[in-house]
Amino acid sequence: MGKAIENIALQRGHDIVYKIGADGKETLAGLDPGTVDVAIEFSQPSAAYNNIYQCLSNHIPVISGTTGWLHHKETVDAYCKAQQGTFFYASNFSMGVNMLFRVNAFLAQLMEQYPEYEMAIEEIHQLEKKDAPSGTAITLAQGILDNLSRKERWKLAPTQDAHTLPIVSKRDKDVSITHTVTYASSIDTITIQHTAHSRAGFALGAVLVAEWLPGHSGVLGMDDFLRG
């Protein structure tokens, strides 16, 4: 993701002033808001919290697309507000996936009237994906839970519990990143699906958000960006 973001940012006329890897803690701590307009954070679940916290401490607006660390997000949100900083988080920056989120929520609303349909989520990622389920799958699940009263929770496993939404995560090599939501009854099946053919869509979305971010502050997400 870092390389894909760098390539698109350069193509769009931006300067990359720092590239910070796992051994760059001192560089991260010394970032100067006078030379950095925005930090784009795509790392690992174990590193995201400290990376974001350090950027906010240095008064640098930060965008994060790292998943698997969200048990810390309330703390980060509160710190951002206390610092009067700017923190933008999305589980997925692809415009196509964010359209899927909206369709998913709308379909869940419609299904309130049709209890004969059961639903499930499946996500497929490459082997190097550390967390499961993916952040995108969790966002899809939350879109259903927020709009369908008969589902109260999600679970990373098949389940027969009528109040639980099952998520299945698959990891394999040489696969396209795919998220599928299925509604099935004894009569028919409805499926909505997004397949990413490369990382370019995620990277472009992150750069577009970085271009939009100046002039905005607080805790932000894709709904804010899509509203303009």
C-alpha positions in Angstrom: 0.0 0.0 0.0 2.8 2.4 0.8 4.4 2.0 -2.6 1.0 2.3 -4.4 0.2 5.5 -2.4 3.6 7.0 -3.2 3.2 6.3 -6.9 -0.2 7.9 -7.2 0.8 10.9 -5.0 3.8 11.6 -7.2 1.7 11.2 -10.4 -0.7 13.8 -9.0 2.1 16.3 -8.3 2.7 15.8 -4.6 6.0 15.6 -2.7 6.8 12.7 -0.5 8.9 14.2 2.3 9.3 11.1 4.5 8.9 7.4 4.1 8.9 5.8 7.5 9.1 2.1 8.1 9.2 -0.1 11.2 12.7 1.2 12.2 11.7 4.9 11.8 10.5 5.7 15.3 13.0 8.6 15.8 12.0 10.1 12.4 8.3 9.8 13.3 8.9 11.5 16.6 10.7 14.4 14.9 8.2 15.2 12.2 7.8 19.0 11.7 4.3 20.2 10.9 5.9 23.0 9.0 7.1 20.6 6.4 4.4 17.9 6.5 0.8 18.7 5.4 -0.5 15.2 6.1 0.7 11.8 7.2 -0.8 8.7 5.6 -0.6 5.7 7.9 -0.9 2.2 6.5 1.1 -0.1 8.8 0.3 -3.1 11.1 -2.3 -3.4 13.9 0.4 -3.5 16.5 1.9 -0.2 15.3 -1.0 1.9 14.2 -2.0 3.3 17.6 1.5 4.7 18.4 2.0 6.0 14.8 -1.3 7.9 14.9 -0.7 9.2 18.5 2.7 10.4 17.6 1.4 12.3 14.5 -1.3 14.0 16.6 1.3 14.9 19.3 3.3 16.6 16.6 0.2 18.5 15.4 0.3 16.7 12.0 -3.0 15.7 10.4 -3.1 12.0 10.0 -5.0 9.5 7.8 -5.1 5.9 8.7 -6.3 2.8 6.8 -4.8 0.2 9.2 -7.3 -2.3 10.6 -7.2 -4.6 13.6 -6.4 -1.9 16.2 -9.9 -0.3 16.7 -10.1 -1.3 20.4 -7.9 1.8 20.8 -9.8 4.1 18.6 -11.9 5.8 21.2 -8.7 6.7 23.0 -7.2 8.1 19.8 -10.4 10.0 19.0 -10.4 11.6 22.5 -6.8 12.6 22.2 -7.4 14.1 18.7 -10.1 16.3 20.1 -8.0 17.3 23.1 -5.2 18.3 20.8 -7.6 20.1 18.4 -6.1 17.9 15.8 -7.2 16.1 12.6 -7.6 12.4 12.4 -9.2 10.6 9.5 -9.9 6.9 9.7 -11.5 4.5 7.1 -11.5 0.7 7.1 -11.4 1.0 3.3 -10.6 4.0 1.0 -11.8 2.4 -2.2 -14.7 4.4 -3.8 -16.2 1.2 -5.0 -16.2 -0.4 -1.5 -17.8 2.8 0.0 -20.6 2.4 -2.6 -20.9 -1.2 -1.4 -21.3 0.0 2.2 -24.2 2.3 1.2 -25.9 -0.4 -0.8 -25.4 -2.9 2.0 -27.0 -0.6 4.6 -30.0 0.1 2.2 -30.5 -3.6 1.5 -30.4 -4.3 5.3 -33.2 -1.8 5.8 -35.3 -3.5 3.1 -34.8 -6.9 4.7 -36.4 -5.7 8.0 -39.7 -6.7 6.3 -38.5 -10.2 5.1 -37.5 -12.4 8.0 -37.2 -15.4 5.7 -33.8 -14.2 4.5 -30.7 -15.1 6.4 -27.5 -13.3 5.7 -23.7 -13.9 5.9 -20.5 -12.1 5.0 -17.4 -13.6 3.4 -14.1 -11.9 2.9 -11.0 -13.2 1.0 -7.5 -11.7 1.4 -3.9 -12.6 0.7 -2.0 -14.6 3.2 -0.1 -11.5 4.6 -3.4 -10.0 5.9 -2.8 -10.0 9.7 -6.3 -9.4 11.1 -9.5 -11.3 10.7 -12.2 -10.4 9.9 -11.0 -7.5 7.8 -12.0 -4.0 8.7 -14.1 -3.9 5.6 -16.1 -7.0 6.7 -16.6 -5.5 10.1 -17.9 -2.2 8.5 -20.3 -4.3 6.4 -21.5 -6.2 9.5 -22.0 -3.0 11.4 -24.1 -1.6 8.5 -26.4 -4.6 8.8 -26.6 -4.5 12.6 -27.5 -0.8 12.5 -30.3 -1.3 10.1 -31.8 -4.8 10.8 -33.2 -5.3 14.3 -33.1 -9.1 14.3 -29.3 -9.1 14.1 -27.6 -8.1 17.4 -24.0 -9.1 16.9 -21.5 -10.6 14.5 -19.3 -13.7 14.9 -16.2 -14.9 13.1 -17.6 -18.3 12.4 -20.7 -20.0 10.9 -23.6 -19.9 13.4 -27.2 -21.1 13.8 -28.0 -18.3 16.2 -30.8 -16.3 14.6 -29.6 -13.1 16.3 -25.9 -13.5 15.2 -24.5 -12.5 11.8 -21.7 -14.9 10.6 -18.5 -13.7 9.0 -16.2 -16.1 7.2 -12.6 -15.0 6.6 -10.4 -16.8 4.0 -6.6 -16.3 3.4 -4.8 -17.6 0.4 -2.0 -16.7 -2.0 -2.6 -15.0 -5.3 -6.2 -14.1 -4.7 -8.2 -10.9 -5.4 -9.5 -9.1 -2.3 -13.2 -9.9 -2.3 -16.1 -9.0 0.1 -19.4 -10.7 -0.4 -22.7 -10.2 1.5 -25.3 -12.9 0.8 -29.1 -12.9 1.7 -30.5 -16.3 1.2 -34.0 -17.8 1.5 -35.6 -21.1 0.5 -36.8 -19.3 -2.7 -33.8 -17.3 -3.8 -30.5 -15.7 -3.0 -29.3 -12.1 -3.3 -25.6 -11.3 -3.4 -23.7 -8.0 -3.4 -20.0 -8.2 -3.9 -16.9 -6.1 -4.4 -13.7 -7.5 -5.9 -10.5 -5.4 -6.0 -8.3 -6.2 -8.9 -5.3 -4.3 -7.5 -4.4 -2.0 -4.6 -4.7 1.1 -6.9 -8.3 1.8 -5.9 -7.4 1.9 -2.1 -4.3 4.0 -2.8 -6.1 6.5 -5.0 -8.8 6.9 -2.4 -6.2 7.6 0.4 -4.5 10.3 -1.8 -7.9 11.9 -2.7 -8.7 12.2 1.1 -5.2 13.7 1.7 -6.0 16.3 -0.9 -9.3 17.1 0.7 -8.1 17.1 4.3 -6.5 20.6 4.5 -9.1 23.0 6.1 -10.8 20.2 8.0 -10.3 19.2 11.6 -11.5 16.8 14.2 -12.3 13.1 14.0 -13.4 12.3 10.4 -14.3 9.4 8.1 -15.5 8.5 4.6 -19.0 9.9 5.2 -17.4 13.4 5.8 -15.3 13.1 2.6 -18.1 11.8 0.4 -20.3 14.8 1.6 -17.6 17.1 0.3 
